[in-house]
Structures are given as structure tokens and as C-alpha cells.
């Protein structure tokens, strides 16, 4: 069975029909909702479509890009996050983390505050923590150690999604019991490829990070307005869903094969 560690089901075209088609294709995945307004719609979809039995788990949190909006409009954001996470013991926290590209990044700033809050919540609830990190792996790892990761807390594993670090970074992640999730972009840097080549197979995950831009990246005439706005039904909905499933499978297969070629793993 294919397993996609990180994708944004709610942002893909025709999510209800797509979820059913993915289940039929044997495609298991973590569906991410990393802005507060996404939590309830994804939960309702997961519940109404019986996605737990179809290989779908949820990852719920606040992305570093969304921390300012969350702070302004969701005063009870962490309370609400706890409530949705407690609905199923397998739900993960995230994606959260640090990203130098956004203005809320600074030592002790909003990104760090929300990252630490979510890391502490993951430890408390004993849930895996999906981490987005761009530009400051050292700081992210330091904060994780400060809240308790790497101290025998195997019940909550840090999972660095869309990994872009080097060998030293990978070793630190593995030393604290973490996992590394590989995306196609993870293979672009020489230092990241060298790290991936040395990571034990059982500590590697693979992902598409598919969102509303996913289909257009592959071309093929899928830039249709109602695909992005999630209008269910329509004459072309079946074709769109079929093409999306095919491209998800292909993308996941490509990144897995590329990583395995680096490691010379048996298939």
C-alpha cells in the first residue's frame, strides 16, 4: 500500500470524491489541516466519509505562515486544537515549525511561541509532531530539546516534513527519535541527498505535500477554477479526480524510488 506522510486533502479538487478514490486505490495518507479554519471541515469530511477505515489519518495544527492570523482571530486556538486532537488518539499535531521567510520569525517571536505550544501539546497527548522548517534547523532542534524531546519521549516523535537539512541535521533528528519525510524538493540539494542516502530505511517517510497547486504543477490542462474552489460534481469531476489520483501515485512513487536509489535499498 502506498503511504503519503503529508498531503492537504482539503485543498485538493473535489476532496470527498478524491478521498473515496484514494481509498479504492489503496492509497493511505496523513491529511494535514494547518490553519484553524481548516480543522472542522477536514474533521467532518474524515468522519462523514469513514476515512479512518480507508487509511487516512489527520494532522491538525497551526503553520508558521498562519500564526499571526491565528493570534488575531483565534484567541482560543490552542484550546480548540486540543479539542479536535482529542477526538481520535491517532491524530498528529502539525504542521508547525519555523520559517525565516515570514515576518513572525524571530527569537522568542510568534512562530517560536506557537511552535513550542504545539510541541508541548504533542508531548502531553503523546502524538507525533509534524514539523515545517525552512532556514533554521538548529533553532528548531534546540527548542525541541528544551521542551523535552530526546529524553526518552518515544510516544511523540518529531517528523521533519519536506526535509531539506544536511547530514548533521539528520543525525540530530534521529538521535532524538525523530523521522525524516522526503519530498521531491528534498532531493534538489546535494547535502540533503547525501543525508538521505545514510538514513535507516525504517526512519524514512515519503510525501507529496499536495495542495491546491499540485495538479497544475504536472500540467495536462487541469487549471480549472472549480477544481480549486472544490465545487463537487460537474461533468469533469470524475476526470479530475482520476487524474489527481494518478498523479499522486506517480509523485509518491518517484520520490520513493529516487530515495531508494540513493540508498540502494531492496524494493
Secondary structure, DSSP 8 states (H G I E B T S, - for coil): -EEEEEE-GGGSTTHHHHHHHHHHTTEEEEEEE-SHHHHHHHHHHHHHTTGGGGTEEEEE---GGGHHHHHHH-TTHHHHHHHHHTT-TT-EEEEEEEETTSTT-STTSHHHHHHHHHHHHHHHHT--EEEEEES-HHHHHHHHHHHTTTSS-TTS-EEETT----HHHHHHHHHTT-EEEE-GGGGSSHHHHHHHHHS-GGGEEE-----TTHHHHT-SS---HHHHTT----TTHHHHHHHHHHHHHHHHHHHHHHHHHHHT---
